[in-house]
Amino acid sequence: MQELNNRFNKQAIELLKLSTILNPKNSYKLFSVEDICLLVNKFYHEDFSNQEKNYLRFQLQHYELDILNHPKLKEFMSSIVDSCQGLVETEKSTIYPLIDRLIRLILTLSISIATAK
């Protein structure tokens, strides 16, 4: 933890922690619609309109049920990168476009933060 504190600022660490909510490991045990909405409001407020933020909440509620019951999506539960790939391959990215966008933003920003220091 000390290594992380030395390498990343407080905001970057908070972003990384909140990003783990979308990690599919352990059958999405950390998944929380409220925490994901907090993540969007705090770190991605300019990437989503107010209307999209409201719609994202509904997408997340459906996604939470769908992801665990979809046989093909279960194959993509090893990492957040895999879950993004799974959304595309199963064409669920068209059903959950805001979730797909959020995952891509998280992946892009996490890499940006890691390479910035």
MIKOLKE-51189 format. One record per residue (C-alpha): residue number from 1; residue in three letters; x, y, z. Coordinates in pm, 1 decimal, padded with zeros to 6 digits. Layout:
! residues N
<n:NUM&res:Ala&X:X&Y:Y&Z:Z> .
...
***
This chain:
! residues 117
<n:1&res:Met&X:00000.0&Y:00000.0&Z:00000.0> .
<n:2&res:Gln&X:00288.4&Y:00233.1&Z:00078.1> .
<n:3&res:Glu&X:00427.1&Y:00172.6&Z:-00272.2> .
<n:4&res:Leu&X:00091.6&Y:00274.1&Z:-00423.5> .
<n:5&res:Asn&X:00077.0&Y:00584.8&Z:-00206.0> .
<n:6&res:Asn&X:00425.0&Y:00686.3&Z:-00318.1> .
<n:7&res:Arg&X:00355.6&Y:00622.9&Z:-00685.1> .
<n:8&res:Phe&X:00002.9&Y:00759.2&Z:-00728.8> .
<n:9&res:Asn&X:-00180.0&Y:01059.0&Z:-00590.4> .
<n:10&res:Lys&X:-00486.4&Y:01019.9&Z:-00367.3> .
<n:11&res:Gln&X:-00733.8&Y:01080.1&Z:-00650.6> .
<n:12&res:Ala&X:-00568.3&Y:00818.2&Z:-00873.6> .
<n:13&res:Ile&X:-00583.9&Y:00559.8&Z:-00594.5> .
<n:14&res:Glu&X:-00951.1&Y:00636.0&Z:-00534.1> .
<n:15&res:Leu&X:-01020.2&Y:00597.0&Z:-00905.5> .
<n:16&res:Leu&X:-00840.0&Y:00261.8&Z:-00914.3> .
<n:17&res:Lys&X:-01031.2&Y:00138.8&Z:-00608.7> .
<n:18&res:Leu&X:-01365.6&Y:00241.2&Z:-00755.0> .
<n:19&res:Ser&X:-01269.3&Y:00083.4&Z:-01086.4> .
<n:20&res:Thr&X:-01237.1&Y:-00257.3&Z:-00921.1> .
<n:21&res:Ile&X:-01616.3&Y:-00252.5&Z:-00877.5> .
<n:22&res:Leu&X:-01646.3&Y:-00349.2&Z:-01243.7> .
<n:23&res:Asn&X:-01392.7&Y:-00630.6&Z:-01217.6> .
<n:24&res:Pro&X:-01575.2&Y:-00956.2&Z:-01297.7> .
<n:25&res:Lys&X:-01359.0&Y:-01172.2&Z:-01071.0> .
<n:26&res:Asn&X:-01547.0&Y:-01364.8&Z:-00805.2> .
<n:27&res:Ser&X:-01871.1&Y:-01330.6&Z:-01000.9> .
<n:28&res:Tyr&X:-01885.1&Y:-00953.1&Z:-00962.1> .
<n:29&res:Lys&X:-01898.6&Y:-00967.9&Z:-00582.2> .
<n:30&res:Leu&X:-01787.0&Y:-00604.4&Z:-00559.6> .
<n:31&res:Phe&X:-02041.3&Y:-00486.1&Z:-00817.4> .
<n:32&res:Ser&X:-02248.7&Y:-00200.4&Z:-00678.9> .
<n:33&res:Val&X:-02476.6&Y:00019.9&Z:-00886.9> .
<n:34&res:Glu&X:-02447.3&Y:00302.1&Z:-00632.3> .
<n:35&res:Asp&X:-02067.3&Y:00289.8&Z:-00623.8> .
<n:36&res:Ile&X:-02046.0&Y:00282.2&Z:-01002.1> .
<n:37&res:Cys&X:-02272.3&Y:00586.4&Z:-01022.2> .
<n:38&res:Leu&X:-02046.7&Y:00757.1&Z:-00765.8> .
<n:39&res:Leu&X:-01747.8&Y:00672.9&Z:-00985.1> .
<n:40&res:Val&X:-01915.6&Y:00828.6&Z:-01288.8> .
<n:41&res:Asn&X:-02026.0&Y:01141.4&Z:-01101.7> .
<n:42&res:Lys&X:-01686.5&Y:01194.3&Z:-00945.1> .
<n:43&res:Phe&X:-01444.1&Y:01105.4&Z:-01222.1> .
<n:44&res:Tyr&X:-01639.3&Y:01097.2&Z:-01548.4> .
<n:45&res:His&X:-01893.6&Y:01375.5&Z:-01499.1> .
<n:46&res:Glu&X:-01797.6&Y:01538.0&Z:-01829.0> .
<n:47&res:Asp&X:-01811.6&Y:01213.2&Z:-02025.1> .
<n:48&res:Phe&X:-02180.5&Y:01151.3&Z:-01954.4> .
<n:49&res:Ser&X:-02473.1&Y:01390.7&Z:-01977.4> .
<n:50&res:Asn&X:-02719.6&Y:01406.6&Z:-01687.3> .
<n:51&res:Gln&X:-02967.0&Y:01207.0&Z:-01893.6> .
<n:52&res:Glu&X:-02702.8&Y:00941.9&Z:-01965.6> .
<n:53&res:Lys&X:-02614.7&Y:00921.5&Z:-01596.2> .
<n:54&res:Asn&X:-02978.5&Y:00847.4&Z:-01514.8> .
<n:55&res:Tyr&X:-03001.7&Y:00591.0&Z:-01793.2> .
<n:56&res:Leu&X:-02671.9&Y:00434.9&Z:-01683.6> .
<n:57&res:Arg&X:-02827.9&Y:00345.7&Z:-01349.3> .
<n:58&res:Phe&X:-03099.4&Y:00144.5&Z:-01529.5> .
<n:59&res:Gln&X:-02846.1&Y:-00020.1&Z:-01756.3> .
<n:60&res:Leu&X:-02638.8&Y:-00121.0&Z:-01454.5> .
<n:61&res:Gln&X:-02938.2&Y:-00277.3&Z:-01280.3> .
<n:62&res:His&X:-03018.7&Y:-00487.7&Z:-01587.7> .
<n:63&res:Tyr&X:-02652.9&Y:-00564.9&Z:-01651.5> .
<n:64&res:Glu&X:-02609.4&Y:-00693.6&Z:-01296.6> .
<n:65&res:Leu&X:-02879.8&Y:-00955.8&Z:-01356.4> .
<n:66&res:Asp&X:-02784.3&Y:-01031.6&Z:-01715.2> .
<n:67&res:Ile&X:-02411.1&Y:-01076.2&Z:-01669.8> .
<n:68&res:Leu&X:-02437.9&Y:-01367.7&Z:-01429.4> .
<n:69&res:Asn&X:-02706.6&Y:-01550.1&Z:-01626.5> .
<n:70&res:His&X:-02567.9&Y:-01516.1&Z:-01978.1> .
<n:71&res:Pro&X:-02374.1&Y:-01835.2&Z:-02062.9> .
<n:72&res:Lys&X:-02140.7&Y:-01669.2&Z:-02315.0> .
<n:73&res:Leu&X:-02059.9&Y:-01371.8&Z:-02089.1> .
<n:74&res:Lys&X:-01954.9&Y:-01608.6&Z:-01811.4> .
<n:75&res:Glu&X:-01657.9&Y:-01701.4&Z:-02030.2> .
<n:76&res:Phe&X:-01531.5&Y:-01342.3&Z:-02001.4> .
<n:77&res:Met&X:-01510.7&Y:-01314.0&Z:-01624.2> .
<n:78&res:Ser&X:-01137.1&Y:-01310.3&Z:-01564.9> .
<n:79&res:Ser&X:-01063.6&Y:-00937.0&Z:-01598.6> .
<n:80&res:Ile&X:-01220.6&Y:-00603.8&Z:-01679.5> .
<n:81&res:Val&X:-01051.3&Y:-00616.9&Z:-02019.9> .
<n:82&res:Asp&X:-01213.8&Y:-00953.7&Z:-02085.0> .
<n:83&res:Ser&X:-01554.3&Y:-00824.3&Z:-01978.4> .
<n:84&res:Cys&X:-01519.2&Y:-00539.8&Z:-02230.3> .
<n:85&res:Gln&X:-01429.9&Y:-00792.7&Z:-02498.9> .
<n:86&res:Gly&X:-01724.3&Y:-01009.1&Z:-02391.7> .
<n:87&res:Leu&X:-01965.3&Y:-00720.1&Z:-02429.0> .
<n:88&res:Val&X:-01847.3&Y:-00668.7&Z:-02785.2> .
<n:89&res:Glu&X:-01837.6&Y:-01036.3&Z:-02886.2> .
<n:90&res:Thr&X:-02186.0&Y:-01105.3&Z:-02750.5> .
<n:91&res:Glu&X:-02312.1&Y:-00777.4&Z:-02895.8> .
<n:92&res:Lys&X:-02422.3&Y:-00672.4&Z:-02547.8> .
<n:93&res:Ser&X:-02228.3&Y:-00349.7&Z:-02601.9> .
<n:94&res:Thr&X:-02523.7&Y:-00235.7&Z:-02814.2> .
<n:95&res:Ile&X:-02762.9&Y:-00314.1&Z:-02528.6> .
<n:96&res:Tyr&X:-02537.0&Y:-00158.7&Z:-02264.4> .
<n:97&res:Pro&X:-02357.7&Y:00119.4&Z:-02453.5> .
<n:98&res:Leu&X:-02304.1&Y:00336.7&Z:-02147.5> .
<n:99&res:Ile&X:-02147.0&Y:00052.0&Z:-01952.1> .
<n:100&res:Asp&X:-01926.7&Y:-00027.8&Z:-02249.6> .
<n:101&res:Arg&X:-01820.1&Y:00338.9&Z:-02265.3> .
<n:102&res:Leu&X:-01749.2&Y:00347.4&Z:-01892.5> .
<n:103&res:Ile&X:-01535.6&Y:00033.8&Z:-01903.9> .
<n:104&res:Arg&X:-01337.3&Y:00174.1&Z:-02195.7> .
<n:105&res:Leu&X:-01286.5&Y:00503.3&Z:-02010.5> .
<n:106&res:Ile&X:-01168.5&Y:00319.5&Z:-01700.4> .
<n:107&res:Leu&X:-00925.9&Y:00109.1&Z:-01900.5> .
<n:108&res:Thr&X:-00790.6&Y:00412.3&Z:-02084.8> .
<n:109&res:Leu&X:-00759.0&Y:00637.0&Z:-01781.4> .
<n:110&res:Ser&X:-00605.6&Y:00366.5&Z:-01563.1> .
<n:111&res:Ile&X:-00333.0&Y:00319.5&Z:-01821.6> .
<n:112&res:Ser&X:-00285.6&Y:00695.6&Z:-01850.3> .
<n:113&res:Ile&X:-00245.0&Y:00730.5&Z:-01474.2> .
<n:114&res:Ala&X:00001.1&Y:00441.9&Z:-01455.9> .
<n:115&res:Thr&X:00222.5&Y:00580.8&Z:-01732.5> .
<n:116&res:Ala&X:00205.1&Y:00942.3&Z:-01614.5> .
<n:117&res:Lys&X:00418.4&Y:00888.8&Z:-01305.1> .
***
